[in-house]
Amino acid sequence: MLRSALRARALIARVQPHVVVSTSPPHIHHLAAWFATRGRDVRWIVDLRDPWATSLPRSAAADAAQRSRLARSLIAAVERLVIQSADQVVTTTRDLAAP
């Protein structure tokens, strides 16, 4: 993720786009975009295609990494960071858009 963020940051500096769009899954792409766009004069749009922390599907909830309170708390904190930092969030369903 850090390597992707650094490469994206260098590309943003070179190309100077007006907009950066991050899409998921995997949701780690959004965190890389968050790092890449910090301090840059560029709009960041998050394309949220699947549920993340707020409404984990059963298959993800069964994942051992997401069963612990610590993991769920960290995932929720990163989700909040991404959603609050983005200039715009695009979702595929109304349920994902609901606060």
C-alpha positions as a LaTeX table, in Angstrom:
\begin{tabular}{lrrr}
\hline
Residue & $x$ (\AA) & $y$ (\AA) & $z$ (\AA) \\
\hline
Met1 & 0.00 & 0.00 & 0.00 \\
Leu2 & 2.78 & 2.45 & 0.85 \\
Arg3 & 4.61 & 1.69 & $-2.39$ \\
Ser4 & 1.41 & 2.37 & $-4.34$ \\
Ala5 & 0.83 & 5.60 & $-2.43$ \\
Leu6 & 4.38 & 6.82 & $-3.11$ \\
Arg7 & 4.15 & 6.01 & $-6.80$ \\
Ala8 & 0.75 & 7.68 & $-7.07$ \\
Arg9 & 2.09 & 10.72 & $-5.22$ \\
Ala10 & 4.98 & 11.02 & $-7.68$ \\
Leu11 & 2.59 & 10.62 & $-10.61$ \\
Ile12 & 0.28 & 13.30 & $-9.20$ \\
Ala13 & 3.25 & 15.68 & $-8.87$ \\
Arg14 & 4.34 & 14.99 & $-12.45$ \\
Val15 & 0.96 & 14.95 & $-14.24$ \\
Gln16 & $-0.95$ & 17.36 & $-11.95$ \\
Pro17 & $-4.42$ & 15.88 & $-12.54$ \\
His18 & $-7.58$ & 17.67 & $-11.47$ \\
Val19 & $-9.09$ & 14.51 & $-9.97$ \\
Val20 & $-7.91$ & 11.23 & $-8.45$ \\
Val21 & $-10.40$ & 8.36 & $-8.20$ \\
Ser22 & $-9.86$ & 5.38 & $-5.92$ \\
Thr23 & $-12.05$ & 2.32 & $-6.22$ \\
Ser24 & $-12.54$ & $-0.87$ & $-4.27$ \\
Pro25 & $-12.37$ & $-3.71$ & $-3.41$ \\
Pro26 & $-9.80$ & $-4.05$ & $-2.05$ \\
His27 & $-10.48$ & $-1.11$ & 0.24 \\
Ile28 & $-6.79$ & $-0.56$ & 0.91 \\
His29 & $-6.73$ & 1.31 & $-2.42$ \\
His30 & $-8.60$ & 4.13 & $-0.72$ \\
Leu31 & $-5.99$ & 4.39 & 2.01 \\
Ala32 & $-3.24$ & 4.53 & $-0.62$ \\
Ala33 & $-5.15$ & 7.33 & $-2.40$ \\
Trp34 & $-5.56$ & 9.14 & 0.91 \\
Phe35 & $-1.78$ & 9.12 & 1.42 \\
Ala36 & $-1.14$ & 10.06 & $-2.22$ \\
Thr37 & $-3.44$ & 13.09 & $-2.23$ \\
Arg38 & $-2.49$ & 14.65 & 1.14 \\
Gly39 & $-1.19$ & 18.17 & 0.64 \\
Arg40 & $-1.82$ & 18.07 & $-3.11$ \\
Asp41 & $-4.13$ & 20.40 & $-5.02$ \\
Val42 & $-6.29$ & 17.61 & $-6.42$ \\
Arg43 & $-9.87$ & 16.47 & $-5.84$ \\
Trp44 & $-10.23$ & 12.92 & $-4.53$ \\
Ile45 & $-13.26$ & 10.80 & $-5.36$ \\
Val46 & $-13.86$ & 7.50 & $-3.55$ \\
Asp47 & $-15.75$ & 4.87 & $-5.57$ \\
Leu48 & $-17.15$ & 2.55 & $-2.90$ \\
Arg49 & $-18.44$ & $-0.56$ & $-4.69$ \\
Asp50 & $-18.78$ & $-3.03$ & $-1.81$ \\
Pro51 & $-19.57$ & $-2.77$ & 1.89 \\
Trp52 & $-16.68$ & $-1.89$ & 4.11 \\
Ala53 & $-16.62$ & $-1.67$ & 7.92 \\
Thr54 & $-20.12$ & $-0.40$ & 8.61 \\
Ser55 & $-21.90$ & $-3.29$ & 6.95 \\
Leu56 & $-19.58$ & $-6.26$ & 6.60 \\
Pro57 & $-21.01$ & $-9.12$ & 4.59 \\
Arg58 & $-21.19$ & $-12.51$ & 6.32 \\
Ser59 & $-18.26$ & $-13.87$ & 4.34 \\
Ala60 & $-16.04$ & $-11.01$ & 5.54 \\
Ala61 & $-17.33$ & $-11.23$ & 9.11 \\
Ala62 & $-16.30$ & $-14.89$ & 9.11 \\
Asp63 & $-12.72$ & $-13.86$ & 8.26 \\
Ala64 & $-10.59$ & $-14.33$ & 11.37 \\
Ala65 & $-8.81$ & $-11.01$ & 10.81 \\
Gln66 & $-12.11$ & $-9.14$ & 11.11 \\
Arg67 & $-13.51$ & $-11.01$ & 14.11 \\
Ser68 & $-11.47$ & $-9.23$ & 16.75 \\
Arg69 & $-12.66$ & $-5.97$ & 18.29 \\
Leu70 & $-9.33$ & $-4.36$ & 17.55 \\
Ala71 & $-9.50$ & $-5.26$ & 13.85 \\
Arg72 & $-13.10$ & $-4.05$ & 13.54 \\
Ser73 & $-12.23$ & $-0.81$ & 15.34 \\
Leu74 & $-9.22$ & $-0.14$ & 13.11 \\
Ile75 & $-11.19$ & $-0.91$ & 9.95 \\
Ala76 & $-13.99$ & 1.41 & 11.06 \\
Ala77 & $-11.49$ & 4.19 & 11.89 \\
Val78 & $-9.82$ & 3.92 & 8.48 \\
Glu79 & $-13.23$ & 3.92 & 6.79 \\
Arg80 & $-14.19$ & 7.12 & 8.66 \\
Leu81 & $-10.88$ & 8.74 & 7.73 \\
Val82 & $-11.37$ & 7.93 & 4.06 \\
Ile83 & $-15.03$ & 8.98 & 3.88 \\
Gln84 & $-14.46$ & 12.23 & 5.78 \\
Ser85 & $-11.33$ & 13.14 & 3.80 \\
Ala86 & $-12.68$ & 12.47 & 0.31 \\
Asp87 & $-14.07$ & 15.33 & $-1.73$ \\
Gln88 & $-16.83$ & 13.03 & $-2.99$ \\
Val89 & $-17.98$ & 9.46 & $-2.36$ \\
Val90 & $-19.75$ & 7.45 & $-5.05$ \\
Thr91 & $-21.56$ & 4.24 & $-4.10$ \\
Thr92 & $-23.31$ & 1.49 & $-6.02$ \\
Thr93 & $-26.33$ & 1.17 & $-3.73$ \\
Arg94 & $-28.47$ & 3.36 & $-1.50$ \\
Asp95 & $-27.60$ & 1.14 & 1.48 \\
Leu96 & $-23.91$ & 1.97 & 1.07 \\
Ala97 & $-24.72$ & 5.67 & 0.84 \\
Ala98 & $-26.78$ & 5.66 & 4.04 \\
Pro99 & $-24.95$ & 7.22 & 7.03 \\
\hline
\end{tabular}
